[in-house]
């Protein structure tokens, strides 16, 4: 692995690995000697001694800032009170958006449960592949690969894929339900809808219309179209739902 982040105390590597890095300084090369656990997912490594040649690029330490006007000014604000108000507004906005997303997720799952659904094995296998692609993308943002994640968790990639079966089936059910709602309700996506949705994607990624052009593939446009259909279908589901307040 290159540029791998390791938090001391996390226990994410083989027992004894972290201890041998304590005291190392940036620029140091450290040879870590460990023994793989007897019960290890890779049988050819189980119980065997190994050396890892590590290069320390940098050391970071979590620290607590003084919550005062100086800290606020370092962030481009005038005072700590202004920073506090901005943080409160940001948290409230996130909470509101998250609440709406959670509500919509529960509603569409409830709607999908009313539909008779029996995917064939080919559809389910493709949905599982899609789930694995999503997992791989999430890991890549953390500098990890599927192979590394499997090693850290003591599992085979095939096991990780099989764990996605239930969620893949549910996502396939939801996608099918949305497609049925779109068809039954006669939902259409206009050019204006596509332009607005594409502009929103550009805004979220701080791109201009010109900078977006290289990404405007058929696959991208199909994804945008599906997102518009989902939004319109969710509006219908929400308007049709009867919300019961729990006391």
Backbone as CSV, one residue per row, in Angstrom:
resi,resn,N_x,N_y,N_z,CA_x,CA_y,CA_z,C_x,C_y,C_z
1,UNK,0.853,-1.192,0.000,0.000,0.000,0.000,0.885,1.238,0.000
2,UNK,0.442,2.273,-0.689,1.172,3.547,-0.717,0.360,4.614,0.008
3,UNK,1.054,5.447,0.774,0.412,6.569,1.474,-0.757,6.081,2.334
4,UNK,-0.593,4.951,2.977,-1.654,4.384,3.806,-1.684,5.068,5.177
5,UNK,-2.843,5.489,5.596,-2.992,6.109,6.919,-3.249,5.043,7.966
6,UNK,-2.526,5.098,9.052,-2.705,4.162,10.164,-2.878,4.963,11.450
7,UNK,-4.001,4.783,12.112,-4.258,5.455,13.387,-3.794,4.527,14.509
8,UNK,-2.804,4.967,15.262,-2.303,4.139,16.356,-3.408,3.900,17.381
9,UNK,-3.595,2.651,17.734,-4.650,2.291,18.674,-5.895,1.782,18.003
10,UNK,-5.943,1.863,16.669,-7.140,1.421,15.948,-7.218,-0.090,15.836
11,UNK,-6.084,-0.762,15.863,-6.079,-2.219,15.778,-6.477,-2.740,14.411
12,UNK,-6.327,-1.930,13.364,-6.795,-2.351,12.042,-5.780,-3.245,11.326
13,UNK,-4.529,-3.282,11.810,-3.539,-4.146,11.202,-3.276,-5.363,12.090
14,UNK,-2.405,-6.232,11.623,-2.061,-7.460,12.353,-1.542,-7.094,13.749
15,UNK,-1.929,-7.854,14.790,-1.449,-7.574,16.148,0.076,-7.445,16.197
16,UNK,0.552,-6.390,16.843,1.981,-6.157,16.963,2.529,-5.202,15.921
17,UNK,1.772,-4.934,14.875,2.228,-4.061,13.783,2.399,-2.630,14.287
18,UNK,1.361,-2.114,14.933,1.380,-0.714,15.368,2.500,-0.455,16.373
19,UNK,2.691,-1.392,17.305,3.648,-1.182,18.394,5.048,-0.879,17.862
20,UNK,5.403,-1.492,16.746,6.753,-1.334,16.213,6.947,-0.024,15.454
21,UNK,5.879,0.718,15.247,5.978,2.020,14.587,6.025,3.170,15.590
22,UNK,5.695,2.885,16.840,5.719,3.928,17.863,7.153,4.424,18.052
23,UNK,7.328,5.740,17.999,8.655,6.326,18.158,9.327,6.661,16.855
24,UNK,8.808,6.138,15.742,9.388,6.446,14.440,9.095,7.895,14.071
25,UNK,9.996,8.477,13.266,9.859,9.869,12.864,9.685,9.961,11.353
26,UNK,9.117,11.072,10.853,8.974,11.237,9.406,10.311,11.048,8.694
27,UNK,10.297,10.262,7.628,11.521,9.967,6.894,12.151,8.649,7.283
28,UNK,11.732,8.089,8.433,12.306,6.822,8.899,11.806,5.652,8.063
29,UNK,12.678,4.663,7.899,12.290,3.381,7.311,12.295,2.350,8.427
30,UNK,11.175,1.699,8.619,11.012,0.753,9.726,10.618,-0.616,9.179
31,UNK,11.334,-1.641,9.606,10.971,-3.003,9.240,10.141,-3.593,10.376
32,UNK,8.901,-3.884,10.083,7.977,-4.434,11.070,7.932,-5.954,10.905
33,UNK,8.224,-6.653,11.990,8.202,-8.118,11.966,7.014,-8.617,12.767
34,UNK,6.152,-9.360,12.128,4.943,-9.865,12.796,4.690,-11.310,12.373
35,UNK,3.769,-11.932,13.069,3.340,-13.284,12.715,1.847,-13.259,12.449
36,UNK,1.456,-13.754,11.290,0.032,-13.786,10.963,-0.704,-14.703,11.938
37,UNK,-1.934,-14.347,12.319,-2.722,-15.192,13.228,-2.909,-16.597,12.653
38,UNK,-3.025,-17.575,13.530,-3.242,-18.956,13.093,-4.552,-19.078,12.320
39,UNK,-5.574,-18.325,12.765,-6.855,-18.315,12.072,-6.900,-17.085,11.174
40,UNK,-6.358,-17.220,9.969,-6.296,-16.093,9.039,-6.971,-16.483,7.742
41,UNK,-7.670,-15.504,7.108,-8.484,-15.838,5.944,-7.657,-16.334,4.762
42,UNK,-6.396,-15.867,4.667,-5.512,-16.363,3.608,-4.706,-17.531,4.177
43,UNK,-5.094,-18.747,3.831,-4.494,-19.933,4.435,-2.990,-20.023,4.201
44,UNK,-2.512,-19.508,3.067,-1.081,-19.595,2.772,-0.244,-18.683,3.663
45,UNK,-0.905,-17.761,4.389,-0.197,-16.853,5.298,-0.442,-17.176,6.770
46,UNK,-1.469,-17.948,7.059,-1.847,-18.236,8.454,-0.675,-18.806,9.240
47,UNK,-0.368,-18.155,10.377,0.662,-18.649,11.278,2.079,-18.374,10.838
48,UNK,2.276,-17.687,9.718,3.625,-17.470,9.203,4.167,-16.102,9.609
49,UNK,5.506,-16.062,9.783,6.174,-14.808,10.106,6.329,-13.985,8.825
50,UNK,6.314,-12.661,8.980,6.431,-11.793,7.809,7.104,-10.479,8.192
51,UNK,7.742,-9.867,7.200,8.347,-8.553,7.383,7.654,-7.546,6.482
52,UNK,7.339,-6.384,7.042,6.770,-5.284,6.263,7.757,-4.121,6.307
53,UNK,8.211,-3.694,5.152,9.132,-2.558,5.093,8.301,-1.283,4.953
54,UNK,8.341,-0.473,5.979,7.487,0.723,6.045,8.321,2.000,5.965
55,UNK,7.815,2.973,5.259,8.425,4.298,5.219,7.443,5.292,5.828
56,UNK,7.899,6.046,6.810,7.037,7.006,7.507,7.091,8.334,6.756
57,UNK,5.965,8.713,6.148,5.908,9.971,5.399,5.654,11.157,6.315
58,UNK,4.721,11.013,7.229,4.390,12.118,8.127,3.665,11.584,9.350
59,UNK,3.628,12.400,10.366,2.913,12.069,11.596,1.931,13.195,11.878
60,UNK,0.697,12.822,12.128,-0.324,13.804,12.474,-0.827,13.529,13.880
61,UNK,-1.193,14.577,14.559,-1.709,14.426,15.923,-2.977,15.246,16.071
62,UNK,-4.001,14.619,16.612,-5.245,15.339,16.859,-5.048,16.293,18.035
63,UNK,-5.499,17.508,17.874,-5.385,18.486,18.952,-6.661,19.313,19.011
64,UNK,-6.870,19.956,20.129,-8.083,20.742,20.351,-7.759,22.229,20.209
65,UNK,-8.532,22.919,19.378,-8.359,24.362,19.213,-9.027,25.098,20.375
66,UNK,-8.507,26.272,20.661,-9.182,27.165,21.601,-10.362,27.797,20.873
67,UNK,-11.539,27.632,21.425,-12.732,28.179,20.772,-12.881,29.645,21.140
68,UNK,-12.224,30.499,20.358,-12.260,31.936,20.634,-12.301,32.712,19.317
69,UNK,-12.237,34.049,19.431,-12.323,34.900,18.247,-11.154,34.654,17.289
70,UNK,-9.970,34.348,17.836,-8.801,34.109,16.988,-9.026,32.905,16.080
71,UNK,-9.617,31.865,16.644,-9.917,30.674,15.849,-10.919,31.015,14.757
72,UNK,-11.949,31.796,15.106,-12.968,32.181,14.133,-12.353,33.007,13.007
73,UNK,-11.461,33.935,13.354,-10.840,34.790,12.343,-9.941,33.990,11.412
74,UNK,-9.329,32.922,11.953,-8.497,32.054,11.110,-9.335,31.357,10.052
75,UNK,-10.632,31.245,10.306,-11.559,30.620,9.364,-12.258,31.646,8.476
76,UNK,-11.856,32.922,8.625,-12.426,33.960,7.772,-13.675,34.603,8.322
77,UNK,-13.992,34.360,9.601,-15.167,34.962,10.231,-14.724,36.060,11.193
78,UNK,-15.681,36.865,11.616,-15.330,38.031,12.433,-15.199,37.709,13.914
79,UNK,-16.002,36.758,14.389,-15.997,36.473,15.822,-16.420,35.033,16.083
80,UNK,-16.192,34.607,17.311,-16.585,33.256,17.706,-18.098,33.110,17.665
81,UNK,-18.818,34.161,18.041,-20.275,34.104,18.026,-20.803,33.940,16.600
82,UNK,-20.160,34.627,15.659,-20.564,34.482,14.259,-20.277,33.057,13.775
83,UNK,-19.141,32.512,14.190,-18.803,31.150,13.818,-19.801,30.170,14.414
84,UNK,-20.161,30.392,15.659,-21.118,29.517,16.337,-22.473,29.532,15.615
85,UNK,-22.904,30.726,15.197,-24.178,30.844,14.489,-24.111,30.141,13.135
86,UNK,-22.967,30.264,12.455,-22.805,29.625,11.155,-22.805,28.101,11.295
87,UNK,-22.148,27.609,12.347,-22.113,26.162,12.593,-23.511,25.644,12.918
88,UNK,-24.239,26.406,13.733,-25.601,26.000,14.086,-26.484,25.918,12.833
89,UNK,-26.357,26.921,11.965,-27.145,26.950,10.733,-26.787,25.759,9.837
90,UNK,-25.493,25.462,9.761,-25.038,24.346,8.932,-25.553,23.019,9.471
91,UNK,-25.477,22.832,10.786,-25.956,21.593,11.396,-27.461,21.452,11.213
92,UNK,-28.195,22.570,11.370,-29.646,22.520,11.199,-30.020,22.163,9.766
93,UNK,-29.291,22.742,8.816,-29.558,22.451,7.407,-29.276,20.975,7.095
94,UNK,-28.155,20.484,7.628,-27.813,19.075,7.409,-28.852,18.159,8.052
95,UNK,-29.277,18.505,9.269,-30.260,17.690,9.979,-31.591,17.652,9.231
96,UNK,-32.006,18.816,8.742,-33.266,18.884,7.977,-33.185,18.034,6.710
97,UNK,-32.077,18.181,5.985,-31.910,17.423,4.743,-31.828,15.926,5.028
98,UNK,-31.112,15.575,6.086,-30.982,14.169,6.440,-32.324,13.587,6.852
99,UNK,-33.100,14.390,7.585,-34.422,13.934,8.003,-35.328,13.673,6.805
100,UNK,-35.266,14.559,5.810,-36.067,14.375,4.603,-35.625,13.137,3.839
101,UNK,-34.314,12.917,3.755,-33.789,11.746,3.062,-34.210,10.452,3.756
102,UNK,-34.141,10.448,5.090,-34.535,9.257,5.854,-36.024,8.974,5.669
103,UNK,-36.841,10.037,5.690,-38.280,9.869,5.505,-38.574,9.302,4.124
104,UNK,-37.941,9.860,3.105,-38.180,9.391,1.739,-37.715,7.946,1.571
105,UNK,-36.599,7.607,2.209,-36.098,6.233,2.120,-37.100,5.260,2.731
106,UNK,-37.666,5.606,3.895,-38.650,4.732,4.541,-39.917,4.610,3.695
107,UNK,-40.334,5.733,3.109,-41.555,5.727,2.306,-41.409,4.869,1.051
108,UNK,-40.284,5.015,0.344,-40.125,4.262,-0.904,-39.934,2.780,-0.607
109,UNK,-39.293,2.457,0.519,-39.154,1.052,0.903,-40.530,0.468,1.238
110,UNK,-41.364,1.269,1.894,-42.716,0.819,2.249,-43.544,0.605,0.985
111,UNK,-43.417,1.534,0.045,-44.152,1.403,-1.210,-43.680,0.173,-1.980
112,UNK,-42.368,-0.075,-1.976,-41.821,-1.210,-2.718,-42.275,-2.540,-2.139
113,UNK,-42.531,-2.564,-0.827,-42.963,-3.811,-0.189,-44.346,-4.257,-0.649
114,UNK,-45.126,-3.336,-1.197,-46.472,-3.693,-1.655,-46.450,-4.359,-3.023
115,UNK,-45.278,-4.413,-3.645,-45.165,-4.919,-5.007,-44.693,-6.366,-5.005
116,UNK,-45.322,-7.197,-5.806,-44.845,-8.564,-5.994,-43.514,-8.497,-6.731
117,UNK,-42.526,-9.182,-6.187,-41.179,-9.011,-6.735,-40.403,-10.307,-6.609
118,UNK,-39.900,-10.793,-7.722,-39.117,-12.026,-7.724,-38.060,-11.925,-8.819
119,UNK,-36.910,-11.293,-8.520,-35.885,-11.100,-9.551,-35.254,-12.423,-9.955
120,UNK,-34.815,-12.505,-11.206,-34.093,-13.706,-11.608,-32.649,-13.610,-11.131
121,UNK,-31.940,-14.699,-11.197,-30.591,-14.762,-10.643,-29.645,-13.810,-11.368
122,UNK,-29.839,-13.642,-12.666,-28.964,-12.740,-13.426,-29.122,-11.300,-12.957
123,UNK,-30.367,-10.875,-12.728,-30.615,-9.523,-12.236,-30.000,-9.321,-10.854
124,UNK,-30.145,-10.328,-9.998,-29.619,-10.222,-8.639,-28.099,-10.177,-8.643
125,UNK,-27.474,-10.993,-9.495,-26.018,-10.999,-9.584,-25.503,-9.636,-10.052
126,UNK,-26.189,-9.019,-11.012,-25.794,-7.701,-11.495,-25.947,-6.651,-10.401
127,UNK,-27.021,-6.768,-9.620,-27.243,-5.830,-8.513,-26.144,-5.971,-7.459
128,UNK,-25.694,-7.193,-7.225,-24.606,-7.422,-6.273,-23.304,-6.825,-6.791
129,UNK,-23.079,-6.944,-8.098,-21.898,-6.326,-8.702,-21.945,-4.809,-8.525
130,UNK,-23.141,-4.241,-8.696,-23.301,-2.795,-8.510,-22.984,-2.397,-7.070
131,UNK,-23.424,-3.209,-6.121,-23.141,-2.941,-4.714,-21.636,-2.974,-4.447
132,UNK,-20.952,-3.944,-5.048,-19.509,-4.054,-4.862,-18.785,-2.865,-5.493
133,UNK,-19.285,-2.386,-6.633,-18.690,-1.200,-7.263,-18.825,0.013,-6.348
134,UNK,-19.989,0.126,-5.694,-20.208,1.239,-4.763,-19.269,1.131,-3.573
135,UNK,-19.118,-0.087,-3.033,-18.208,-0.304,-1.909,-16.779,0.030,-2.304
136,UNK,-16.368,-0.387,-3.500,-15.012,-0.116,-3.974,-14.763,1.387,-4.095
137,UNK,-15.767,2.121,-4.577,-15.639,3.573,-4.720,-15.520,4.247,-3.354
138,UNK,-16.307,3.767,-2.385,-16.235,4.330,-1.033,-14.873,4.061,-0.400
139,UNK,-14.346,2.867,-0.603,-13.029,2.516,-0.053,-11.930,3.326,-0.719
140,UNK,-12.070,3.558,-2.028,-11.055,4.309,-2.762,-10.910,5.719,-2.210
141,UNK,-12.018,6.293,-1.734,-11.964,7.635,-1.143,-11.142,7.645,0.134
142,UNK,-10.972,6.467,0.748,-10.175,6.347,1.966,-8.786,5.789,1.671
143,UNK,-8.461,5.651,0.377,-7.159,5.137,0.003,-7.026,3.633,0.132
144,UNK,-8.149,2.929,0.121,-8.141,1.482,0.271,-8.686,0.799,-0.976
145,UNK,-8.253,-0.426,-1.186,-8.796,-1.255,-2.251,-9.648,-2.346,-1.624
146,UNK,-10.438,-3.028,-2.450,-11.233,-4.146,-1.945,-10.352,-5.222,-1.347
147,UNK,-9.205,-5.461,-1.999,-8.288,-6.490,-1.503,-7.754,-6.134,-0.120
148,UNK,-7.395,-4.866,0.064,-6.885,-4.431,1.362,-7.967,-4.521,2.422
149,UNK,-9.175,-4.101,2.057,-10.296,-4.147,3.012,-10.596,-5.580,3.422
150,UNK,-10.544,-6.490,2.459,-10.781,-7.906,2.758,-9.725,-8.426,3.723
151,UNK,-8.480,-8.007,3.508,-7.408,-8.455,4.386,-7.594,-7.927,5.800
152,UNK,-7.961,-6.651,5.901,-8.136,-6.034,7.210,-9.275,-6.683,7.998
153,UNK,-10.331,-7.071,7.275,-11.507,-7.638,7.945,-11.436,-9.154,8.065
154,UNK,-10.386,-9.756,7.507,-10.237,-11.202,7.601,-11.240,-11.973,6.766
155,UNK,-11.652,-11.387,5.626,-12.651,-12.037,4.784,-12.144,-12.148,3.359
156,UNK,-12.749,-13.036,2.605,-12.491,-13.127,1.178,-13.405,-12.132,0.447
157,UNK,-12.967,-11.678,-0.728,-13.788,-10.759,-1.516,-15.126,-11.407,-1.851
158,UNK,-15.094,-12.724,-2.102,-16.340,-13.441,-2.404,-17.310,-13.358,-1.231
159,UNK,-16.769,-13.391,0.011,-17.619,-13.284,1.201,-18.230,-11.887,1.289
160,UNK,-17.406,-10.855,0.996,-17.904,-9.482,1.017,-19.028,-9.312,-0.001
161,UNK,-18.852,-9.931,-1.159,-19.876,-9.830,-2.207,-21.157,-10.512,-1.771
162,UNK,-21.049,-11.667,-1.145,-22.233,-12.406,-0.716,-22.989,-11.638,0.360
163,UNK,-22.262,-10.871,1.181,-22.895,-10.061,2.219,-23.780,-8.969,1.616
164,UNK,-23.544,-8.634,0.339,-24.317,-7.590,-0.325,-25.641,-8.111,-0.878
165,UNK,-25.875,-9.429,-0.817,-27.042,-10.016,-1.481,-28.358,-9.416,-0.986
166,UNK,-28.525,-9.325,0.337,-29.784,-8.818,0.880,-30.062,-7.384,0.477
167,UNK,-29.050,-6.528,0.629,-29.229,-5.113,0.276,-29.382,-4.951,-1.233
168,UNK,-28.668,-5.787,-2.000,-28.785,-5.718,-3.461,-30.205,-6.072,-3.892
169,UNK,-30.776,-7.089,-3.257,-32.143,-7.490,-3.587,-33.128,-6.368,-3.257
170,UNK,-32.923,-5.721,-2.100,-33.817,-4.640,-1.683,-33.689,-3.441,-2.619
171,UNK,-32.452,-3.103,-3.004,-32.251,-1.979,-3.922,-32.858,-2.267,-5.283
172,UNK,-32.776,-3.529,-5.708,-33.376,-3.920,-6.979,-34.892,-3.809,-6.907
173,UNK,-35.465,-4.190,-5.761,-36.911,-4.060,-5.561,-37.325,-2.584,-5.628
174,UNK,-36.564,-1.712,-4.959,-36.881,-0.290,-4.942,-36.772,0.301,-6.340
175,UNK,-35.712,-0.062,-7.057,-35.537,0.449,-8.412,-36.683,0.020,-9.320
176,UNK,-37.100,-1.238,-9.170,-38.216,-1.746,-9.969,-39.509,-1.022,-9.613
177,UNK,-39.701,-0.747,-8.304,-40.897,-0.032,-7.854,-40.940,1.376,-8.445
178,UNK,-39.784,2.043,-8.453,-39.727,3.398,-9.018,-40.059,3.369,-10.501
179,UNK,-39.522,2.371,-11.218,-39.805,2.249,-12.657,-41.302,2.039,-12.898
180,UNK,-41.965,1.275,-12.025,-43.404,1.043,-12.171,-44.185,2.322,-11.890
181,UNK,-43.758,3.078,-10.859,-44.429,4.343,-10.545,-44.293,5.300,-11.721
182,UNK,-43.088,5.372,-12.285,-42.836,6.252,-13.434,-43.754,5.880,-14.595
183,UNK,-43.900,4.564,-14.853,-44.738,4.112,-15.970,-46.217,4.348,-15.696
184,UNK,-46.679,3.961,-14.489,-48.101,4.069,-14.163,-48.564,5.514,-14.068
185,UNK,-47.693,6.400,-13.569,-48.067,7.807,-13.395,-47.746,8.647,-14.628
186,UNK,-47.152,8.017,-15.638,-46.826,8.753,-16.858,-45.812,9.855,-16.632
187,UNK,-44.855,9.602,-15.762,-43.830,10.610,-15.465,-42.897,10.774,-16.660
188,UNK,-42.660,12.007,-17.052,-41.755,12.312,-18.160,-40.664,13.273,-17.683
189,UNK,-39.556,13.269,-18.398,-38.440,14.164,-18.078,-38.220,15.082,-19.271
190,UNK,-38.441,16.369,-19.062,-38.309,17.343,-20.142,-36.863,17.803,-20.283
191,UNK,-36.598,18.520,-21.376,-35.262,19.091,-21.573,-34.943,20.071,-20.454
192,UNK,-35.960,20.818,-20.016,-35.754,21.769,-18.920,-35.372,21.042,-17.631
193,UNK,-36.010,19.887,-17.391,-35.672,19.084,-16.216,-34.209,18.636,-16.274
194,UNK,-33.784,18.169,-17.443,-32.411,17.695,-17.615,-31.413,18.831,-17.440
195,UNK,-31.723,19.993,-17.995,-30.825,21.144,-17.875,-30.665,21.553,-16.411
196,UNK,-31.785,21.581,-15.688,-31.740,21.978,-14.277,-30.965,20.971,-13.448
197,UNK,-31.190,19.673,-13.704,-30.505,18.626,-12.947,-29.013,18.627,-13.242
198,UNK,-28.659,18.816,-14.513,-27.242,18.857,-14.891,-26.557,20.071,-14.277
199,UNK,-27.245,21.202,-14.255,-26.688,22.414,-13.654,-26.460,22.212,-12.158
200,UNK,-27.357,21.465,-11.513,-27.201,21.191,-10.078,-25.991,20.307,-9.832
201,UNK,-25.771,19.314,-10.681,-24.584,18.459,-10.553,-23.316,19.296,-10.703
202,UNK,-23.328,20.212,-11.672,-22.182,21.089,-11.891,-21.928,21.962,-10.668
203,UNK,-23.001,22.512,-10.115,-22.866,23.378,-8.932,-22.288,22.609,-7.759
204,UNK,-22.780,21.387,-7.533,-22.304,20.586,-6.416,-20.819,20.242,-6.533
205,UNK,-20.335,20.188,-7.784,-18.938,19.828,-8.010,-18.075,21.033,-8.408
206,UNK,-18.649,22.235,-8.231,-17.922,23.478,-8.528,-17.372,23.498,-9.952
207,UNK,-18.207,23.088,-10.905,-17.813,23.064,-12.307,-18.679,24.031,-13.112
208,UNK,-18.106,24.596,-14.157,-18.871,25.440,-15.071,-19.527,24.542,-16.114
209,UNK,-20.438,25.128,-16.883,-21.112,24.371,-17.937,-20.095,23.828,-18.935
210,UNK,-19.072,24.626,-19.233,-18.037,24.191,-20.172,-17.222,23.030,-19.598
211,UNK,-16.931,23.118,-18.313,-16.150,22.057,-17.663,-16.946,20.760,-17.532
212,UNK,-18.262,20.855,-17.590,-19.112,19.665,-17.478,-19.158,18.852,-18.767
213,UNK,-18.861,19.475,-19.898,-19.037,18.826,-21.196,-18.323,17.482,-21.322
214,UNK,-17.069,17.350,-20.835,-16.394,16.048,-20.977,-17.105,14.906,-20.249
215,UNK,-17.941,15.240,-19.265,-18.633,14.215,-18.483,-20.013,13.867,-19.048
216,UNK,-20.437,14.577,-20.076,-21.804,14.432,-20.587,-21.932,13.198,-21.490
217,UNK,-21.592,12.054,-20.967,-21.709,10.812,-21.721,-23.151,10.317,-21.688
218,UNK,-23.434,9.331,-22.515,-24.780,8.753,-22.535,-25.116,8.137,-21.180
219,UNK,-24.109,7.509,-20.569,-24.324,6.893,-19.258,-24.621,7.951,-18.202
220,UNK,-23.889,9.065,-18.256,-24.105,10.158,-17.302,-25.513,10.737,-17.447
221,UNK,-25.918,10.994,-18.689,-27.237,11.568,-18.940,-28.349,10.611,-18.513
222,UNK,-28.112,9.304,-18.686,-29.101,8.325,-18.245,-29.232,8.345,-16.725
223,UNK,-28.091,8.511,-16.039,-28.112,8.597,-14.575,-28.863,9.838,-14.115
224,UNK,-28.632,10.966,-14.797,-29.332,12.212,-14.463,-30.833,12.046,-14.680
225,UNK,-31.193,11.418,-15.800,-32.606,11.199,-16.110,-33.267,10.352,-15.022
226,UNK,-32.570,9.308,-14.575,-33.113,8.446,-13.519,-33.287,9.221,-12.213
227,UNK,-32.355,10.130,-11.936,-32.451,10.911,-10.694,-33.663,11.841,-10.733
228,UNK,-33.951,12.396,-11.916,-35.132,13.262,-12.064,-36.405,12.433,-11.895
229,UNK,-36.428,11.253,-12.512,-37.587,10.367,-12.375,-37.793,9.978,-10.916
230,UNK,-36.689,9.681,-10.220,-36.787,9.327,-8.804,-37.378,10.470,-7.996
231,UNK,-36.903,11.686,-8.264,-37.395,12.853,-7.527,-38.882,13.047,-7.746
232,UNK,-39.339,12.895,-8.997,-40.756,13.067,-9.300,-41.588,11.934,-8.707
233,UNK,-41.044,10.714,-8.754,-41.757,9.574,-8.169,-41.872,9.736,-6.664
234,UNK,-40.808,10.241,-6.028,-40.841,10.438,-4.579,-41.860,11.495,-4.193
235,UNK,-42.031,12.508,-5.033,-43.043,13.531,-4.756,-44.424,12.899,-4.710
236,UNK,-44.705,12.002,-5.651,-46.000,11.312,-5.685,-46.166,10.417,-4.471
237,UNK,-45.101,9.678,-4.113,-45.169,8.788,-2.952,-45.429,9.586,-1.676
238,UNK,-44.732,10.712,-1.524,-44.916,11.536,-0.322,-46.319,12.102,-0.244
239,UNK,-46.824,12.564,-1.381,-48.175,13.148,-1.392,-49.239,12.087,-1.134
240,UNK,-48.920,10.833,-1.458,-49.884,9.743,-1.274,-49.775,9.080,0.096
241,UNK,-48.703,9.362,0.809,-48.457,8.682,2.086,-49.321,9.261,3.212
242,UNK,-49.681,8.406,4.115,-50.392,8.831,5.328,-49.418,8.677,6.480
243,UNK,-48.954,9.795,7.000,-47.956,9.779,8.081,-48.672,9.708,9.423
244,UNK,-48.256,8.751,10.227,-48.853,8.557,11.559,-47.837,8.989,12.596
245,UNK,-48.191,9.930,13.419,-47.301,10.411,14.465,-47.354,9.450,15.656
246,UNK,-46.155,8.973,16.042,-46.082,8.074,17.199,-46.024,8.893,18.466
247,UNK,-46.827,8.460,19.455,-46.864,9.184,20.727,-46.165,8.364,21.813
